[in-house]
Amino acid sequence: MRQRYFQLFILIIASGSIYPVVYMRQNFEGSMLETYGITLEQLGECHSLLGLMFFLTYLPSGWLSDRFSPKWLLGISMAGTGVFALWLSTVPSFAEIKLIFIGWGITSGLTLWGALIKSTSLLAPHDQQGRFFGILESGRGIVEALLATIGLAIFAYLLESLSTAKDVALIAVVQFYGGAAILLAPVVVWALHSPSEEMSELPKKSSDSSMLGDFAILLKNPRIWLAGITILIGYQMFWVTYSLAGLLESVFELSAVTVGSITLARLWMRPIGGVLAGFIGDYFHVVRFLAILMLFSGAALVSLPLLPPTTAVAVLFPMVMLIGVLSYGVRGIFWATLDSCDVSSSTRGLAVGLISLLAYTPDIYVPVVQSWCLEHWPGQTGYQVYYAIFGATSVVGFITARRLSALAHKSAQ
């Protein structure tokens, strides 16, 4: 068991070291616009390309993870992400920046995603799927937060203590992120071992099956669709939480500093929510617990924008922290549904790709719904409608998770 947790730690390091540079706009958006001479719309175009690459590579990512060792796929992901980051540090043209984001879509999607989820699933014993995925989510959050904190410290030191130009300070941060990913890549390749089918408790498949045959079998598996819908519901509710800062500032009229402090504190609910959900879920039954957790998460989302605009920070702060724990808890364990899908270990990567293709479509439509709600109902009413739409879908997630649990239980008898 100690070896399993060590391998999980390596997976956390690998995945956590990739995303800080890919999503560095979260902390350095204004500086990126100034340094690279691009507009907010152009930066949005780059991230749209990134999202498109994710969508196009989910399925082939799963296929790759069934055929190649995860340590090499993860090593390539880290090294490739780092190389593209170093390219970005040369302050290239906008056309080149778009190519970099397309490259990141490959290194953080095609070669990473299927290998990461499949490896975690194979490492976790049947009765510990929740805690392994919860620890993965929590650990990734901690690694990303630590790297982001170091990046911000470098930026602030160069900018304030050494009076360095903003573009030079940002380039140093990009080089730090890229260098860290490249230097850690060989460590991951050396330390990570492929989870063997003997270590997993999954059914095996015959070696003479074809990819098309495997794909057809997965499409006919109702549990795959139930898991996909369940994860989709959980992910779209999590997507709504990205608008918490806007809600707090525009409806409750909190200062930018107060809003920043609250949303930053919410980020630290990621390790708490993920670990708690994982261990509690395994104690009761992870998919059944996920169903209940989704209902509570949906109820919390619906409730927040219903509060009066004069609500005190003393009430808003714990409410946002509760939403953080619940939403990160759901996100931390919703991939534990994969263990209930009755999929062989050698096609589990393909199953991850198929489920992801469905489950992460909220990246496409949730921002559209948000814009539509806030345009048609400006102010608090728009947020109430937006939160109510996706909070109410938690009922669907509850139903699909319960049905998946029932089918898995029936099959085990």
BAFI-429841 format. One record per residue (C-alpha): residue in one letter; y, x negated, z negated. Coordinates in steps of 0.5 Angstrom, whole numbers, padded with zeros to 4 digits, always signed. Layout:
BEGIN
AYXZ ...
This chain:
BEGIN
M+0000+0000+0000 R+0005-0006-0001 Q+0004-0008+0006 R+0006-0001+0008 Y+0012-0001+0005 F+0014-0008+0007 Q+0013-0006+0014 L+0017+0000+0013 F+0023-0005+0010 I+0022-0009+0017 L+0023-0002+0021 I+0029-0001+0016 I+0032-0008+0018 A+0031-0007+0025 S+0034+0000+0026 G+0039-0001+0021 S+0042-0007+0025 I+0043-0004+0031 Y+0047+0002+0030 P+0054-0001+0027 V+0056-0004+0033 V+0054+0002+0038 Y+0058+0007+0034 M+0063+0002+0031 R+0069+0007+0033 Q+0067+0011+0027 N+0071+0005+0023 F+0075+0002+0029 E+0077+0007+0034 G+0084+0006+0034 S+0083-0002+0034 M+0078-0001+0040 L+0083+0003+0044 E+0089-0002+0043 T+0084-0008+0044 Y+0081-0006+0051 G+0087-0002+0053 I+0083+0005+0054 T+0085+0012+0052 L+0081+0016+0047 E+0078+0020+0053 Q+0076+0014+0056 L+0072+0012+0050 G+0069+0019+0050 E+0067+0018+0057 C+0063+0012+0054 H+0060+0016+0049 S+0058+0021+0054 L+0054+0016+0058 L+0051+0013+0052 G+0049+0021+0050 L+0046+0022+0057 M+0042+0015+0057 F+0039+0018+0050 F+0037+0024+0053 L+0034+0021+0059 T+0030+0016+0055 Y+0027+0020+0050 L+0021+0021+0054 P+0020+0014+0057 S+0021+0011+0050 G+0015+0015+0047 W+0011+0013+0053 L+0013+0006+0052 S+0011+0006+0045 D+0004+0008+0046 R+0003+0002+0051 F+0007-0004+0048 S+0007-0007+0041 P+0013-0004+0037 K+0015-0011+0034 W+0016-0013+0041 L+0020-0007+0043 L+0024-0007+0037 G+0026-0015+0038 I+0028-0013+0045 S+0032-0007+0042 M+0036-0012+0037 A+0037-0018+0042 G+0039-0013+0048 T+0044-0010+0043 G+0047-0016+0041 V+0048-0019+0048 F+0051-0013+0050 A+0056-0014+0044 L+0057-0021+0046 W+0059-0018+0053 L+0064-0013+0049 S+0067-0019+0045 T+0070-0022+0052 V+0074-0016+0053 P+0071-0014+0059 S+0074-0008+0064 F+0073-0001+0063 A+0068-0001+0069 E+0064-0006+0065 I+0065-0003+0058 K+0061+0003+0061 L+0056-0001+0063 I+0055-0004+0056 F+0054+0003+0053 I+0049+0005+0059 G+0046-0002+0056 W+0046+0000+0049 G+0043+0007+0051 I+0037+0003+0054 T+0037-0002+0048 S+0038+0003+0042 G+0034+0009+0046 L+0029+0007+0051 T+0026+0001+0047 L+0028+0003+0040 W+0027+0011+0039 G+0019+0012+0040 A+0017+0005+0037 L+0021+0007+0031 I+0019+0014+0029 K+0011+0013+0032 S+0011+0006+0027 T+0013+0010+0021 S+0009+0016+0022 L+0003+0011+0023 L+0005+0007+0017 A+0005+0013+0012 P-0001+0016+0009 H-0002+0023+0010 D+0000+0025+0004 Q+0006+0021+0004 Q+0010+0022+0010 G+0016+0025+0007 R+0017+0019+0003 F+0016+0014+0008 F+0021+0018+0013 G+0026+0019+0007 I+0026+0012+0005 L+0027+0010+0013 E+0033+0015+0013 S+0036+0012+0007 G+0034+0005+0008 R+0038+0005+0015 G+0044+0008+0012 I+0044+0003+0007 V+0044-0003+0012 E+0049+0001+0016 A+0053+0002+0011 L+0053-0006+0008 L+0054-0008+0015 A+0060-0004+0016 T+0063-0006+0010 I+0062-0013+0012 G+0065-0012+0018 L+0071-0008+0015 A+0072-0014+0010 I+0072-0019+0016 F+0077-0015+0020 A+0082-0014+0014 Y+0081-0021+0012 L+0083-0024+0019 L+0089-0018+0019 E+0092-0019+0013 S+0090-0025+0010 L+0091-0030+0016 S+0096-0025+0020 T+0091-0025+0026 A+0092-0021+0032 K+0089-0014+0031 D+0085-0015+0038 V+0082-0022+0035 A+0080-0019+0029 L+0076-0014+0032 I+0073-0019+0037 A+0071-0022+0031 V+0067-0016+0028 V+0064-0015+0035 Q+0061-0022+0035 F+0059-0021+0028 Y+0055-0015+0029 G+0052-0018+0036 G+0050-0024+0032 A+0047-0021+0026 A+0043-0017+0031 I+0041-0023+0035 L+0039-0027+0029 L+0035-0022+0026 A+0031-0020+0032 P+0026-0026+0032 V+0025-0025+0024 V+0023-0018+0026 V+0018-0020+0031 W+0015-0025+0026 A+0014-0020+0020 L+0013-0014+0024 H+0005-0012+0025 S+0003-0006+0029 P+0000-0001+0025 S-0007+0000+0027 E-0011+0006+0028 E-0015+0004+0022 M-0009+0004+0018 S-0007+0011+0020 E-0011+0017+0019 L-0010+0021+0025 P-0015+0023+0030 K-0017+0018+0036 K-0017+0020+0043 S-0021+0017+0048 S-0019+0011+0052 D-0020+0014+0059 S-0015+0019+0059 S-0009+0019+0063 M-0001+0020+0062 L+0000+0026+0066 G-0007+0029+0062 D-0004+0027+0055 F+0003+0030+0057 A+0000+0037+0059 I-0004+0037+0053 L+0002+0036+0049 L+0006+0041+0053 K+0000+0046+0051 N+0000+0045+0043 P+0004+0050+0040 R+0005+0045+0034 I+0009+0041+0038 W+0014+0046+0040 L+0015+0049+0033 A+0016+0042+0030 G+0021+0041+0036 I+0025+0047+0034 T+0025+0046+0027 I+0028+0039+0028 L+0033+0042+0033 I+0035+0047+0027 G+0036+0041+0022 Y+0040+0037+0027 Q+0045+0042+0029 M+0046+0043+0022 F+0047+0036+0021 W+0052+0036+0027 V+0056+0041+0024 T+0058+0036+0018 Y+0061+0031+0023 S+0067+0036+0022 L+0068+0036+0015 A+0074+0032+0015 G+0078+0036+0020 L+0076+0042+0015 L+0078+0039+0009 E+0085+0037+0012 S+0087+0043+0016 V+0084+0049+0012 F+0085+0046+0005 E+0091+0041+0007 L+0088+0035+0003 S+0091+0029+0004 A+0088+0024+0009 V+0087+0019+0004 T+0083+0024-0001 V+0079+0027+0005 G+0077+0020+0007 S+0075+0018+0000 I+0071+0025+0000 T+0067+0024+0007 L+0066+0016+0005 A+0063+0019-0002 R+0059+0024+0002 L+0056+0018+0006 W+0053+0015+0000 M+0049+0022-0001 R+0044+0019+0005 P+0040+0015+0001 I+0040+0020-0005 G+0038+0026-0001 G+0033+0022+0004 V+0029+0019-0002 L+0029+0025-0006 A+0027+0030-0001 G+0022+0025+0001 F+0018+0025-0006 I+0019+0032-0008 G+0017+0034-0001 D+0010+0030-0002 Y+0009+0033-0009 F+0009+0040-0006 H+0008+0040+0001 V+0013+0036+0006 V+0014+0042+0011 R+0014+0048+0006 F+0019+0044+0002 L+0023+0042+0009 A+0023+0050+0010 I+0026+0052+0004 L+0031+0046+0004 M+0034+0048+0011 L+0035+0055+0008 F+0039+0052+0002 S+0043+0047+0007 G+0045+0053+0011 A+0047+0057+0006 A+0052+0051+0003 L+0055+0050+0010 V+0056+0058+0011 S+0060+0058+0004 L+0064+0052+0004 P+0069+0055+0009 L+0069+0062+0006 L+0073+0058+0000 P+0080+0060-0001 P+0085+0055+0002 T+0088+0054-0005 T+0081+0051-0008 A+0082+0045-0012 V+0079+0038-0010 A+0075+0039-0017 V+0071+0044-0013 L+0071+0042-0006 F+0068+0035-0008 P+0062+0037-0011 M+0061+0042-0006 V+0061+0037+0000 M+0057+0032-0004 L+0052+0038-0005 I+0052+0039+0003 G+0051+0032+0004 V+0045+0031-0001 L+0042+0037+0003 S+0044+0035+0010 Y+0041+0028+0009 G+0035+0031+0006 V+0033+0035+0012 R+0035+0030+0016 G+0031+0025+0012 I+0024+0029+0012 F+0024+0033+0019 W+0020+0028+0023 A+0015+0029+0017 T+0013+0035+0021 L+0010+0030+0027 D+0004+0029+0022 S+0002+0037+0022 C+0002+0037+0030 D-0005+0035+0031 V-0004+0029+0036 S-0008+0023+0037 S-0005+0016+0034 S-0005+0013+0042 T-0001+0019+0044 R+0004+0020+0038 G+0009+0016+0042 L+0009+0021+0048 A+0009+0027+0043 V+0016+0023+0039 G+0019+0023+0046 L+0017+0030+0048 I+0020+0033+0041 S+0026+0029+0042 L+0028+0031+0048 L+0028+0038+0045 A+0030+0037+0038 Y+0037+0033+0040 T+0040+0037+0045 P+0045+0039+0040 D+0048+0033+0042 I+0050+0037+0048 Y+0052+0044+0046 V+0054+0043+0039 P+0061+0040+0041 V+0062+0045+0046 V+0061+0051+0041 Q+0066+0047+0036 S+0071+0047+0041 W+0070+0054+0043 C+0071+0057+0036 L+0077+0053+0034 E+0080+0055+0040 H+0079+0062+0040 W+0080+0063+0032 P+0085+0057+0030 G+0085+0055+0023 Q+0080+0057+0018 T+0077+0063+0022 G+0075+0058+0027 Y+0071+0054+0022 Q+0068+0060+0019 V+0065+0062+0025 Y+0063+0055+0027 Y+0059+0054+0021 A+0056+0061+0020 I+0053+0060+0027 F+0049+0054+0026 G+0048+0056+0018 A+0045+0062+0020 T+0040+0059+0024 S+0037+0056+0018 V+0033+0062+0018 V+0030+0060+0025 G+0028+0053+0022 F+0025+0056+0016 I+0021+0061+0020 T+0018+0055+0025 A+0017+0050+0019 R+0013+0055+0015 R+0009+0057+0022 L+0008+0050+0023 S+0005+0049+0016 A+0001+0055+0016 L-0003+0052+0023 A-0004+0045+0020 H-0007+0048+0014 K-0011+0053+0018 S-0014+0047+0022 A-0015+0043+0016 Q-0020+0048+0013 
